[in-house]
Amino acid sequence: MATNIDIDQEKLAQIMSMKQFKTKKEAVNEALNEYLKNLLRQQVLTWKGSNAWEGDLEQMRLD
């Protein structure tokens, strides 16, 4: 699916040279993947301690 977007060409060129991407598409897709991974990490951190388990591990081991 083709999409037209206005991208900062200087930043794109810098990223492409640092990671040695062959195409702009490859660089943009990698940036999107990294951004999504970062958002997912942040979401997981908000879950920390939000659902404390109240089971009895010792009892479960005996069963």
C-alpha positions in Angstrom: 0.0 0.0 0.0 1.6 3.3 -1.1 1.4 6.2 1.3 2.9 9.7 0.8 4.4 11.3 3.9 6.6 14.3 4.5 9.8 13.0 6.3 12.8 15.1 7.5 15.3 14.1 4.8 18.3 15.0 6.8 17.3 12.7 9.7 16.4 10.0 7.3 19.8 10.3 5.5 21.6 10.2 8.9 19.7 7.1 10.0 20.2 5.4 6.7 24.0 6.0 6.8 24.3 4.9 10.4 22.4 1.6 10.0 23.3 1.2 6.3 19.8 0.7 5.1 19.5 0.2 1.4 16.1 1.9 1.0 14.1 4.6 2.6 11.2 2.1 3.0 13.5 -0.2 5.0 14.6 2.7 7.3 11.0 3.9 7.9 9.7 0.4 8.6 12.6 -0.3 11.1 11.9 3.0 12.8 8.2 2.1 13.1 9.1 -1.3 14.5 11.4 0.2 17.1 8.9 2.8 18.1 6.2 0.2 18.5 8.5 -2.0 20.6 9.2 1.0 22.8 5.5 1.7 23.3 4.9 -1.9 24.2 7.7 -1.9 26.7 6.2 1.2 28.3 2.8 -0.4 28.5 4.2 -3.5 30.2 5.9 -1.3 32.8 2.5 0.2 33.7 1.2 -3.3 34.4 4.0 -3.9 37.0 2.4 -4.6 40.4 -1.1 -3.8 39.1 -2.4 -7.3 39.4 -0.8 -8.9 42.4 -1.2 -12.6 42.6 -2.8 -13.8 45.9 -2.3 -17.6 45.6 -0.4 -19.9 47.9 2.6 -21.3 46.0 3.5 -23.7 48.8 0.0 -25.2 48.8 0.1 -25.5 45.0 3.3 -27.4 45.2 1.7 -29.9 47.6 -1.3 -30.5 45.4 
